């Protein structure tokens, strides 16, 4: 089982949903990074269960304990071990699932691969394991903060309720002002009502999270098998319930012509007769040491040829409806015999509000890993 993410900045995770704890080890974080424990805990609080009426009622504090790698508030360059204890498991809620497979879960595939599975909340396949990703992501964000790189994700669609404007036209600072984590207050209210309705019916619903990375320097990524967008896509597709990833114009761009899709460069020093806007920055990229020109558009999503170009990186992540339904479903038992399942327990009717910080965390770890690779491990 592969439990480590990253190359230079690496996160190794451990634990199960109903075990004593989940946790991990972060290796490769440069020494001297200011470690803000309150910030790390705040990131976990954004992911924690029980935070609103449209999330699971599991009541966990998700209090992180750092075990190593930090001294007097700074990273030492040594591995950072951490743990988050499970305190509110209701393992008995899953007893009726011991000998059958839940539809669209990892039950059957885990059993096929290992010949054994933890039926209590899915064990290792549970979304609770993403706690470790949020801790690793928070540490990566603290390092990226020193580079001026910011990452903001938000819920852009739930069911058929979707934001219909470009991210520039929204105040993304409003994302954390509602329980859905959507920067459009009116659409957020509709999304919240839809999720509440679906929850009352014992059903679930999916949607899309959009993520925007600002101030990423040009030059991150590799031109062949280490493309930056491929790494981001792999990171996102490793998140529970994710079914799709697209960056830039994505699938919508296939209906346009090349003359409409090309991102035209603006000279670093525009001539007096041009009507182009001035560049976002005329400072050299810390990667390439060359000036970073602006472009009139950003259909490419900040990545061209697998390498960042200095513009905003933006992408979308599609999440399926949660597979656990609080209604009766047909299934089979371990012997392949027909049976029925009525799930019990505490489950999210929609994962998107709690998945926003997970998307940011995976993006942060990916970008820091690629930055460190470009700088031979030195910030």
C-alpha positions in Angstrom: 0.0 0.0 0.0 1.5 3.4 -1.0 1.2 5.7 1.9 3.7 8.5 1.0 3.0 11.5 -1.1 5.7 13.8 -2.7 9.3 13.6 -3.6 11.3 16.2 -1.7 8.5 17.4 0.5 6.9 14.1 1.6 3.9 13.2 3.7 3.5 9.6 5.0 0.2 8.9 6.7 -1.1 6.2 9.0 -4.3 5.3 10.9 -7.9 4.1 10.3 -11.2 5.8 10.8 -12.1 3.9 14.0 -8.6 3.2 15.3 -7.0 5.0 18.2 -5.6 7.8 16.0 -4.6 9.0 12.6 -1.4 10.9 11.9 1.7 11.2 9.8 5.2 12.2 9.2 6.2 15.2 7.1 9.8 15.1 5.8 11.6 17.6 3.6 10.2 20.8 5.1 13.2 23.2 5.1 14.6 24.4 8.5 13.6 27.8 9.8 10.0 27.9 8.7 7.8 29.6 11.3 5.4 27.0 12.6 2.1 28.5 13.6 0.3 25.8 15.5 -2.9 27.9 15.7 -3.0 28.1 11.9 -2.5 24.4 11.6 -5.4 23.7 14.0 -7.6 26.3 12.2 -7.0 24.3 8.9 -8.1 21.1 10.7 -11.1 22.9 12.1 -12.2 23.7 8.5 -12.2 20.0 7.8 -13.5 18.6 11.1 -16.9 16.9 11.3 -19.8 18.3 13.2 -19.2 21.9 12.1 -22.7 22.6 10.7 -26.1 21.1 10.2 -25.2 19.9 6.7 -22.2 17.9 7.7 -21.8 14.6 9.6 -22.7 14.8 13.3 -19.6 12.9 14.4 -18.2 15.1 17.2 -14.4 15.2 17.0 -12.1 18.0 18.2 -9.4 16.9 15.8 -6.7 18.3 18.0 -3.3 18.0 16.5 -0.2 17.1 18.5 3.2 17.8 16.9 5.7 15.2 18.1 9.0 16.2 16.5 10.7 18.5 14.1 9.8 21.8 15.7 11.9 23.8 18.2 11.1 27.2 19.6 8.4 27.7 17.0 10.5 26.9 13.9 11.0 23.8 11.8 14.4 22.1 12.4 14.6 20.4 9.0 14.0 17.0 10.7 10.9 14.9 10.2 7.7 16.4 11.7 5.7 13.7 13.3 2.1 14.4 14.3 -1.0 12.6 15.6 -4.7 13.3 15.9 -6.6 11.0 18.3 -10.0 9.5 17.4 -12.3 10.1 20.4 -15.9 9.8 19.0 -16.1 6.5 17.1 -19.4 4.7 17.0 -18.1 1.4 15.6 -21.3 -0.5 16.5 -23.1 1.5 13.8 -21.2 -0.5 11.2 -21.7 -4.0 12.6 -24.4 -4.8 10.0 -21.9 -4.1 7.3 -19.3 -6.6 8.5 -20.3 -9.3 6.0 -21.5 -7.4 3.0 -20.3 -4.9 0.5 -21.6 -1.3 0.4 -22.4 -0.2 -3.1 -19.8 2.2 -4.7 -17.5 2.0 -1.7 -14.0 0.6 -1.5 -15.3 -2.5 0.5 -15.2 -4.9 -2.4 -12.0 -3.6 -4.0 -10.1 -3.6 -0.7 -11.3 -7.2 0.0 -10.3 -8.3 -3.5 -6.8 -6.9 -3.0 -6.0 -7.7 0.6 -8.5 -10.5 1.5 -9.4 -8.6 4.6 -11.0 -5.2 5.3 -11.9 -3.0 8.2 -15.7 -2.6 8.0 -15.8 0.2 10.6 -16.3 3.3 8.6 -14.2 1.9 5.8 -11.0 1.8 7.9 -8.1 3.1 5.8 -10.4 4.1 2.9 -12.3 6.5 5.1 -12.2 10.2 4.4 -11.1 10.7 8.0 -7.6 9.8 6.8 -7.6 13.2 5.0 -6.8 14.8 8.4 -3.2 14.0 7.8 -3.3 15.7 4.4 -4.6 18.9 6.0 -1.8 18.9 8.5 0.8 18.3 5.8 -1.0 21.0 3.7 -0.9 23.5 6.5 2.8 23.0 6.9 3.3 23.5 3.2 1.1 26.6 3.2 3.3 28.1 6.0 6.4 27.6 3.7 4.6 28.9 0.6 3.5 32.0 2.6 7.1 33.0 2.9 7.2 32.9 -0.9 4.1 35.0 -1.3 2.1 32.1 -2.9 -1.5 31.9 -1.9 -4.1 29.1 -2.5 -7.8 29.6 -2.3 -10.4 26.9 -3.0 -14.2 27.3 -2.8 -17.4 25.4 -3.6 -18.5 26.4 -7.1 -21.3 23.9 -7.7 -23.6 21.6 -5.7 -25.9 19.5 -7.8 -27.3 21.7 -10.5 -26.7 25.0 -8.6 -23.5 26.5 -10.0 -21.6 29.7 -10.0 -21.8 31.1 -13.6 -19.0 33.7 -13.5 -15.2 33.7 -13.7 -13.5 33.6 -10.3 -12.2 37.1 -10.8 -15.8 38.4 -10.5 -16.2 37.0 -7.0 -14.9 38.2 -3.7 -13.1 35.0 -2.6 -12.7 36.3 0.9 -16.4 35.5 1.4 -15.8 31.8 1.0 -15.5 31.2 4.8 -18.6 33.3 5.7 -21.1 30.5 5.1 -21.3 26.8 5.8 -21.1 25.7 2.2 -17.8 27.7 1.5 -19.1 29.5 -1.5 -18.1 33.1 -2.3 -21.6 33.9 -3.7 -23.9 34.4 -0.7 -27.1 33.9 -2.7 -26.0 30.8 -4.4 -24.5 29.5 -1.1 -28.0 29.8 0.5 -29.5 27.8 -2.3 -26.7 25.2 -2.1 -27.3 24.9 1.7 -31.0 24.4 1.2 -30.4 21.7 -1.4 -27.9 19.8 0.8 -30.3 20.0 3.8 -33.2 18.7 1.6 -31.0 15.8 0.3 -29.9 15.0 3.9 -33.5 14.9 5.1 -34.3 12.4 2.3 -31.4 10.1 3.4 -29.7 10.8 0.1 -26.4 12.5 -1.0 -25.3 14.9 -3.6 -22.0 15.9 -5.3 -20.5 19.0 -6.9 -17.4 20.9 -7.9 -14.7 22.7 -6.0 -12.6 25.4 -7.8 -9.1 26.3 -6.7 -7.0 29.4 -7.5 -3.3 29.7 -6.9 -1.9 33.2 -7.1 1.8 34.4 -7.3 3.1 31.0 -8.3 6.5 31.7 -10.1 7.1 30.7 -13.7 9.2 27.6 -14.2 7.7 25.0 -11.9 7.2 21.6 -13.5 8.8 19.3 -16.0 8.2 19.2 -19.8 7.6 15.4 -20.1 6.6 13.0 -17.3 6.7 15.5 -14.4 4.2 18.0 -15.8 2.8 20.3 -13.1 -0.8 19.9 -14.1 -0.4 16.1 -14.1 0.9 16.3 -10.6 -1.9 18.5 -9.5 -4.4 16.2 -11.2 -2.9 13.2 -9.5 -3.0 14.9 -6.1 -6.7 15.8 -6.5 -7.7 12.4 -7.9 -6.2 10.8 -4.8 -8.8 12.5 -2.6 -11.8 10.4 -1.6 -14.9 10.8 -3.8 -13.1 12.8 -6.6 -14.1 11.7 -10.1 -12.7 14.4 -12.3 -10.1 17.2 -12.7 -9.6 20.0 -15.3 -7.4 23.1 -15.3 -7.6 26.3 -17.3 -10.5 26.2 -19.8 -10.6 22.4 -19.5 -13.3 20.6 -21.4 -15.2 23.9 -22.2 -12.3 25.0 -24.3 -12.8 22.3 -27.0 -15.5 24.3 -28.7 -13.3 27.3 -29.3 -10.7 27.9 -32.0 -7.0 28.3 -31.4 -7.3 32.0 -32.3 -9.7 32.3 -29.4 -7.8 30.1 -26.9 -4.2 31.4 -27.3 -3.0 33.6 -24.4 -1.3 36.5 -26.1 1.8 37.9 -24.4 2.0 41.5 -23.3 5.5 43.1 -23.6 7.2 43.6 -20.3 7.7 47.3 -21.3 4.7 48.1 -23.5 5.2 50.7 -26.2 3.2 54.0 -25.8 0.9 53.1 -28.6 -0.3 49.8 -27.3 -3.6 49.4 -25.5 -2.4 46.4 -23.5 -2.5 46.5 -19.7 0.8 46.7 -17.9 2.3 43.4 -16.7 1.3 41.9 -13.4 4.9 42.0 -12.5 8.1 43.1 -14.1 10.3 41.4 -11.5 12.4 38.3 -12.4 10.9 35.0 -11.7 12.7 33.4 -8.7 12.9 30.2 -10.8 14.0 31.4 -14.3 15.6 34.7 -13.3 13.9 36.3 -16.3 11.1 38.9 -16.3 7.6 37.4 -16.2 5.4 38.9 -18.9 1.6 39.2 -18.5 -0.9 37.7 -20.9 -4.2 39.2 -22.1 -6.0 36.1 -21.1 -5.4 33.0 -19.1 -7.2 30.2 -20.9 -4.2 28.0 -20.1 -4.8 28.1 -16.4 -1.3 29.2 -15.5 0.5 26.1 -16.9 1.9 25.7 -20.4 3.9 22.7 -21.6 3.6 21.2 -18.1 5.4 24.2 -16.6 3.9 27.2 -14.6 4.0 30.5 -16.6 3.6 32.9 -13.7 -0.2 33.5 -14.2 -2.9 32.4 -11.8 -3.2 28.6 -11.7 -6.9 27.6 -11.6 -8.5 24.2 -11.7 -11.7 22.4 -10.9 -12.3 19.1 -9.0 -15.5 17.1 -9.4 -16.8 15.1 -6.4 -19.3 12.4 -6.6 -22.3 12.0 -4.2 -21.3 10.3 -1.0 -21.8 6.5 -1.4 -23.3 5.9 2.0 -27.1 6.5 1.8 -29.4 6.4 4.8 -31.9 4.4 2.8 -32.2 0.7 1.8 -30.0 -0.5 -1.0 -29.6 -3.9 -2.7 -26.2 -5.4 -2.4 -24.4 -8.8 -1.9 -22.6 -10.4 1.0 -19.1 -11.8 1.2 -20.2 -15.0 -0.5 -22.0 -13.2 -3.4 -25.5 -13.8 -2.1 -28.1 -11.1 -2.6 -29.0 -9.0 0.5 -30.0 -5.5 1.5 -28.3 -2.8 3.4 -29.7 0.1 5.4 -26.7 2.1 6.6 -26.6 3.6 10.1 -24.3 6.1 11.6 -23.3 9.7 10.9 -22.4 10.6 7.4 -22.0 13.7 5.2 -24.8 14.3 2.7 -22.3 16.3 0.6 -18.5 16.3 1.1 -17.8 19.6 -0.6 -17.9 22.0 2.3 -15.3 19.9 4.3 -13.3 19.0 1.2 -12.4 22.7 0.4 -9.4 22.7 2.8 -8.3 19.2 1.5 -8.1 20.5 -2.1 -6.0 23.4 -0.9 -3.8 21.1 1.1 -3.1 18.8 -1.8 -2.3 21.8 -4.0 0.0 23.3 -1.4 2.0 20.1 -0.9 2.3 19.6 -4.7 3.5 23.2 -5.3 6.0 23.2 -2.4 7.4 19.8 -3.6 7.9 21.2 -7.1 9.4 24.4 -5.8 11.9 22.6 -3.6 12.8 20.4 -6.6 13.6 23.5 -8.6 15.7 25.0 -5.9 17.5 21.9 -4.7 15.7 21.9 -1.4 16.4 25.5 -0.4 13.9 28.2 0.2 
